[in-house]
Amino acid sequence: MSDTSSKYDIAGIELTDDAYTVEQSFIRNKYKAMDEAGNVVLRGKQKMFKLKEQFPFVDADGTEVFEVNAGGIVDVAGNYVLTDSQTGEDLVILDNDYSILQDTWTIRDAETEAKIAQIDSRGAATTIARNVLPFGQLIPHKYEITDASGDHVGNIDGQFSLRDRYEITIDDASDVPKEPVIAAAMVIDAIQGN
């Protein structure tokens, strides 16, 4: 599957680990992602005061590697496009299907819109609590990542803290391109503004 996966490689970075830690700074919607050794591999932040949401991501040296842009003006639930900053190529679409019971993100091919992977919140009770309880946003995210056939790929597990911190674990990426799946997992929290 490496030929298909390489179609989705992001030119400026190489995300080869099976686990990453993503941490939000105390400044809202500013993030850093670290590999298994604790090295910062990505930094990202939402561009404020824009009509359309923009999330540029840079590598550890500050070079922009990809950007996620909302398809519509201030999308709460909608499409976001992940674009390779160095090639200018749209790689994948992040398609959010939000309900009070379940939060589902579908990762699609930017050209064909074919489903590549899916990221689902785990547990309706947790999803409801996050959305309706006072301070519900402090309840950690828990997601499962699956491939186009619904087979398990990995997890996103939030840690209980004042600022968002979560672990992304890829157990089996043989049927999915790892880089856009990991990148998508990193930006979901920022997009939701939680």
Sequence and secondary structure as in RCSB ss.txt:
>XXXX:A:sequence
MSDTSSKYDIAGIELTDDAYTVEQSFIRNKYKAMDEAGNVVLRGKQKMFKLKEQFPFVDADGTEVFEVNAGGIVD
VAGNYVLTDSQTGEDLVILDNDYSILQDTWTIRDAETEAKIAQIDSRGAATTIARNVLPFGQLIPHKYEITDASG
DHVGNIDGQFSLRDRYEITIDDASDVPKEPVIAAAMVIDAIQGN
>XXXX:A:secstr
 HHHHHTT  TT     SEEEEEE SSTTEEEEE TTS EEEEEE  TT SS EEEEE TTS EEEEEEESSTT 
SSSEEEEEETTT  EEEEEEEEE SS EEEEEEETTT  EEEEEEES HHHHHHHHHSTTGGGS  EEEEEETTS
 EEEEEEEE SSS EEEEEES  TTS HHHHHHHHHHHHHHHT 
